[in-house]
Amino acid sequence: MVSHSELRKLFCSADAVCFDVDSTVIREEGIDELAKVCGVEAAVSEMTRRAMGGAVPFKAALTERLALIQPSREQVQRLIAEHPPHLTPGIRELVSRLQERNVQVFLISGGFRSIVEHVASKLNIPSTNIFANRLKFYFNGEYAGFDEMQPTAESGGKGKVIKLLKEKFQFQKIVMIGDGVTDMEACPPADVFIGFGGNVIRQQVKDNAEWYITDFVELLGELEE
């Protein structure tokens, strides 16, 4: 077990901080919001709850939910235009402060790139720093599946992305912040995992994370000291 003061030091000296997106950077679960637009909200949110609790392999849960939703390109665009995701309070300031300190900020999401890009643009995070799943559409805009080759499409995918970032950029210390089991499982190779319960509390994460927060103000405070 690493002491809390050591965890704090690691966070304040990190080269890169990686954030989960759904229920962490934004208040919603993007896939549930998409299900609402497509009229299958109840069935999909129950599947999401099971997937986030680690009860179902990620790729299986994603495939199953998307098969139910069958989102068209037009429905995805409508979601972003009419129900844009809400940033979690404090995230804008935290990302901005990290960037001022020349810390690289990445978004690693099991959600969809089109939604995550919208979020990244609000936070001045370059699209090259996004790792997320890509929806595929037929030429007429109908749902055609998702890109199964993306590392984020399967269990353990976030850890694979972090390993890739270490190899590519020679980062010494990477912090992963997120609300779910898939985020916690990314440490290692991440050097520190910070569990986030500001939007939803996943009991397994709360019980097992060495550092657990419910407000990004706590991390801002660490950087100001």
C-alpha positions in Angstrom: 0.0 0.0 0.0 1.3 3.4 -1.0 0.7 6.1 1.7 -1.6 9.0 0.9 1.1 11.5 0.9 3.1 9.5 -1.6 0.0 9.2 -3.8 -0.4 13.0 -3.6 3.2 13.5 -4.6 2.8 11.1 -7.6 -0.3 13.0 -8.7 1.4 16.4 -8.5 4.5 15.1 -10.4 2.7 13.1 -13.1 3.7 13.6 -16.8 0.2 12.6 -17.9 -3.3 12.3 -16.5 -5.9 10.1 -18.2 -9.6 10.6 -17.5 -12.4 8.3 -18.1 -15.3 10.3 -19.7 -18.8 8.9 -18.9 -19.8 9.6 -15.3 -16.3 11.1 -14.7 -15.6 14.1 -17.0 -19.3 14.3 -17.9 -22.3 13.6 -15.6 -24.0 11.2 -17.9 -23.3 7.7 -19.4 -23.2 8.5 -23.2 -24.5 5.1 -24.2 -27.5 5.5 -21.9 -28.2 9.0 -23.4 -28.0 7.5 -26.9 -30.4 4.8 -25.8 -32.9 7.5 -24.6 -32.8 9.2 -28.0 -33.4 5.8 -29.7 -36.2 4.8 -27.3 -34.6 1.8 -25.5 -33.4 3.5 -22.3 -34.5 1.1 -19.6 -33.1 -2.1 -21.0 -29.7 -0.4 -21.9 -29.2 1.4 -18.6 -29.6 -1.9 -16.7 -26.9 -3.5 -19.0 -24.6 -0.5 -18.4 -25.0 -0.9 -14.6 -24.0 -4.6 -14.9 -21.1 -3.8 -17.2 -19.7 -1.0 -15.0 -19.9 -3.2 -12.0 -17.6 -5.7 -13.8 -20.3 -8.4 -14.1 -20.1 -8.7 -17.9 -17.0 -8.6 -20.2 -16.8 -5.1 -21.7 -16.9 -6.0 -25.4 -19.9 -8.4 -24.9 -21.8 -5.7 -23.0 -21.0 -3.1 -25.7 -22.1 -5.4 -28.5 -25.3 -6.3 -26.7 -26.3 -2.7 -25.9 -25.5 -1.4 -29.4 -27.5 -4.3 -31.0 -30.5 -3.0 -29.0 -29.9 0.7 -29.7 -29.0 0.4 -33.4 -28.1 4.2 -33.5 -28.1 5.9 -36.8 -25.6 8.7 -37.7 -28.5 11.2 -37.6 -29.5 10.0 -34.0 -25.9 10.5 -32.8 -25.8 14.0 -34.3 -29.2 14.8 -32.7 -28.0 13.6 -29.3 -25.0 16.0 -29.5 -27.1 18.9 -30.8 -30.1 18.5 -28.5 -28.8 16.8 -25.4 -25.1 17.7 -25.2 -23.2 16.1 -22.3 -22.8 18.2 -19.1 -19.3 18.7 -17.8 -18.8 17.6 -14.2 -18.2 20.6 -12.0 -14.5 21.4 -11.5 -13.3 19.4 -14.5 -12.7 22.4 -16.7 -10.6 24.1 -14.1 -8.7 20.9 -13.3 -7.8 20.2 -16.9 -6.8 23.8 -17.5 -4.6 23.8 -14.4 -2.9 20.5 -15.5 -2.3 21.9 -18.9 -0.7 25.0 -17.4 1.7 22.7 -15.7 2.6 21.1 -19.0 0.9 17.8 -18.0 -0.5 15.9 -20.9 -4.2 15.2 -20.5 -5.9 12.3 -22.3 -9.5 11.0 -22.5 -9.7 7.2 -22.5 -13.3 6.1 -22.9 -15.3 3.0 -23.6 -17.9 5.4 -25.0 -18.1 6.9 -28.6 -15.5 9.1 -30.2 -18.1 11.4 -31.8 -19.4 12.3 -28.3 -16.0 12.4 -26.7 -14.6 14.7 -29.4 -17.4 17.2 -28.5 -16.4 17.0 -24.8 -12.7 17.3 -25.6 -13.3 20.5 -27.6 -14.9 22.1 -24.5 -11.8 21.3 -22.5 -9.2 22.3 -25.1 -8.0 18.7 -25.3 -6.6 17.9 -28.8 -8.3 15.1 -30.7 -5.0 13.2 -30.9 -5.3 12.7 -27.1 -8.6 10.8 -27.4 -9.0 7.1 -27.2 -12.6 5.9 -27.6 -14.8 3.6 -29.6 -15.8 4.4 -33.2 -19.3 3.7 -34.4 -19.6 2.5 -38.0 -22.5 3.5 -40.4 -23.6 2.4 -43.8 -23.6 5.0 -46.6 -27.3 5.7 -45.8 -26.4 6.5 -42.2 -27.8 3.3 -40.6 -25.8 1.6 -37.8 -23.2 -0.8 -39.1 -21.5 -1.9 -35.9 -18.4 -0.5 -34.2 -14.7 -0.7 -34.8 -13.7 -3.8 -32.8 -10.0 -3.1 -33.4 -10.0 -0.1 -31.0 -8.2 -1.1 -27.7 -11.1 0.6 -25.8 -13.6 -1.9 -27.3 -12.6 -4.7 -24.8 -11.9 -5.4 -21.2 -8.4 -4.3 -20.2 -8.4 -1.8 -23.1 -7.7 1.3 -21.0 -4.6 -0.4 -19.6 -3.5 -1.2 -23.2 -3.8 2.5 -24.1 -1.8 3.6 -21.0 1.0 1.0 -21.9 1.0 2.4 -25.4 1.3 6.0 -24.1 4.3 5.0 -21.9 6.0 3.4 -24.8 5.3 6.2 -27.3 6.0 9.2 -25.1 8.3 7.7 -22.5 6.0 9.0 -19.7 7.4 8.1 -16.3 4.2 8.6 -14.2 0.7 8.3 -15.5 -2.4 8.8 -13.4 -5.8 7.3 -14.3 -9.0 8.9 -12.9 -12.4 7.3 -13.3 -15.6 5.9 -11.8 -15.6 2.3 -13.0 -13.9 -1.0 -12.6 -12.4 -0.8 -16.1 -10.6 2.4 -14.9 -9.3 0.8 -11.8 -8.1 -2.2 -13.7 -5.8 0.1 -15.8 -3.5 0.5 -12.8 -1.0 -0.9 -13.4 0.3 0.0 -16.0 -1.0 3.4 -14.7 1.1 4.4 -11.7 -1.8 5.8 -9.7 -5.6 5.3 -9.8 -7.9 7.8 -8.4 -11.5 6.6 -8.0 -14.2 9.3 -8.7 -17.6 9.2 -7.2 -18.9 12.7 -7.9 -21.6 11.5 -10.3 -22.2 7.8 -9.4 -20.6 5.7 -6.7 -19.6 2.2 -7.8 -19.1 0.3 -4.5 -16.4 -2.0 -5.8 -14.3 1.1 -6.8 -15.0 3.0 -3.6 -14.0 -0.1 -1.5 -10.8 -0.8 -3.4 -9.3 2.5 -4.7 -6.4 3.7 -2.6 -7.5 7.3 -3.3 -11.2 8.0 -3.7 -12.7 11.5 -4.3 -16.2 12.8 -4.9 -15.2 16.3 -6.1 -12.5 17.5 -8.5 -11.9 20.5 -6.2 -9.9 18.1 -4.0 -7.4 17.5 -6.8 -7.3 21.2 -7.7 -6.4 21.9 -4.1 -3.5 19.4 -4.3 -2.1 21.3 -7.3 -2.4 24.7 -5.6 -0.4 23.6 -2.4 
